Amino acid sequence: MGAASLALGLLFARRGLALRRTIIGFDFLLVPLQLATSVRSNVPLLGVGPSIAVLVMLQPEFPKLSQRLRKVFLTLHVGFAVSWLGVSIAMLVLSVSGLVAEDLDLRHHAYAFMHIFDLAIVIPLVLLSIITGLVVSMGTHWGLVKNWWVLAKFVGALGVLGFASLKEIF
């Protein structure tokens, strides 16, 4: 899908505005979908790079959020990020419990719970945090690359998803 997205982007980059907006919208939906589906297979990760390249090449412009929408998305973003931190602390506790446990059943169940937390809670929270963070950054004066810390948070969150997906290969 990433290759098709890249080919469409290169072919229609400077054509009609409506077609350009359609490709941008398609890629904005495609990148999170590729990341979400990479849980079971790493094949969708191959399309993330070309999809992001198309988005950068097309240089999308975003309308500014209204004050009310900005507050809603900022509240959601902070809530998802703090929830992600809380679940990470819970996984740390489970990890330490599994590491120091003498009982093999307890060790097994601690790591089994961590796997369930990862698939059912952490990955959706990371995706929701990334999506709401992008909406807030693109819809306000902060932007994605104007401030180094906004870009660092974005790259860090993508790094967590990428590392979690790629760990299955090795």
C-alpha positions in Angstrom: 0.0 0.0 0.0 2.9 2.3 0.8 4.3 1.9 -2.7 0.9 2.6 -4.3 0.6 5.7 -2.1 4.1 6.9 -3.1 3.4 6.3 -6.8 0.1 8.3 -6.6 1.8 11.1 -4.7 4.6 11.4 -7.3 2.2 11.2 -10.2 -0.4 13.7 -8.9 1.7 15.9 -6.7 1.1 19.2 -8.5 -2.2 18.4 -10.2 -5.7 19.5 -9.1 -6.2 20.7 -5.5 -9.1 18.2 -4.9 -7.0 15.2 -6.0 -4.1 16.5 -3.9 -6.3 16.7 -0.8 -7.7 13.2 -1.5 -4.2 11.8 -1.5 -3.2 13.7 1.6 -6.4 12.4 3.4 -5.7 8.9 2.2 -2.1 8.9 3.5 -3.2 10.5 6.9 -5.5 7.5 7.4 -3.0 5.0 5.9 0.0 5.6 8.3 -1.9 4.9 11.6 -3.6 1.9 9.9 -0.2 0.5 8.8 1.2 1.0 12.3 -1.9 -0.6 13.9 -1.8 -3.7 11.6 1.9 -4.2 12.1 1.1 -5.9 15.5 0.6 -9.3 13.9 2.9 -8.9 10.9 5.8 -6.5 10.1 4.9 -6.3 6.4 2.7 -3.1 6.8 5.7 -1.3 8.3 7.3 -1.4 4.9 4.7 1.1 3.7 5.0 3.6 6.5 8.1 5.3 5.0 6.7 5.8 1.5 3.4 7.1 3.0 5.2 9.6 5.2 7.4 10.6 2.2 4.2 11.4 0.2 2.8 13.5 3.0 6.1 15.5 3.3 6.3 15.9 -0.5 2.7 17.2 -0.8 3.2 19.7 2.1 -0.3 19.7 3.5 -1.8 22.8 5.0 -4.0 22.4 8.1 -6.8 24.7 9.3 -6.4 26.0 12.8 -8.6 24.4 15.5 -11.2 26.5 17.2 -10.6 27.2 20.9 -13.1 24.6 22.0 -11.8 21.8 19.7 -8.2 22.6 20.7 -9.2 22.1 24.4 -11.0 18.9 23.6 -8.0 17.4 21.6 -5.5 18.7 24.1 -7.4 17.1 27.0 -7.6 13.8 25.0 -3.9 13.9 24.2 -2.9 14.5 27.8 -5.3 11.8 29.0 -4.0 9.2 26.5 -0.3 10.1 27.3 -0.8 9.9 31.0 -2.7 6.7 30.7 0.2 5.3 28.6 2.6 6.3 31.4 0.4 4.6 34.0 0.1 1.4 32.0 3.9 1.5 31.5 4.4 1.7 35.3 2.1 -1.3 35.7 4.1 -3.2 33.1 7.3 -2.4 35.0 5.8 -3.8 38.2 4.8 -6.9 36.3 8.2 -7.2 34.8 10.0 -6.9 38.1 7.5 -9.4 39.7 8.3 -11.9 36.9 12.0 -11.3 37.2 12.2 -11.9 41.0 9.5 -14.6 41.3 10.7 -18.0 42.5 7.4 -19.6 41.4 7.5 -20.4 37.7 3.8 -20.2 37.3 3.8 -16.7 38.8 6.6 -15.7 36.4 4.8 -17.1 33.4 1.5 -15.3 34.3 3.3 -12.0 34.9 4.8 -12.1 31.4 1.5 -13.3 29.9 -0.3 -10.3 31.5 2.4 -8.0 30.1 1.8 -9.3 26.6 -2.0 -8.8 27.0 -1.4 -5.3 28.3 0.8 -4.5 25.4 -1.6 -5.7 22.7 -4.9 -4.6 24.3 -3.9 -1.3 26.1 -0.5 0.1 25.3 -0.6 -0.1 21.5 -4.0 1.6 21.2 -3.0 4.2 23.8 0.2 5.0 21.8 -1.7 5.3 18.5 -4.4 7.5 20.1 -1.7 9.6 21.7 0.1 10.0 18.4 -3.1 10.9 16.5 -4.3 13.4 19.0 -0.8 14.9 19.3 -0.7 15.3 15.5 -4.1 17.0 15.5 -3.1 19.4 18.3 0.3 20.2 16.7 -1.0 20.7 13.2 -4.1 22.6 14.3 -2.4 25.1 16.5 0.6 27.5 16.3 2.9 24.9 17.9 3.3 22.9 14.6 5.2 19.6 14.3 8.6 21.0 13.6 8.6 24.5 15.0 9.6 23.4 18.4 12.2 20.6 19.0 10.3 19.1 21.9 7.1 18.5 19.9 9.1 16.7 17.2 11.1 14.8 19.8 7.8 13.6 21.4 6.5 12.5 18.1 9.7 10.7 17.0 9.9 9.0 20.5 6.3 7.7 20.3 6.9 6.4 16.7 10.2 4.9 18.0 8.3 3.0 20.7 5.8 1.6 18.1 8.6 0.8 15.7 10.7 -1.0 18.3 7.7 -2.9 19.7 6.9 -4.1 16.2 10.4 -4.9 15.1 11.3 -6.8 18.2 9.3 -9.8 16.8 11.7 -10.1 13.9 14.8 -10.6 16.1 
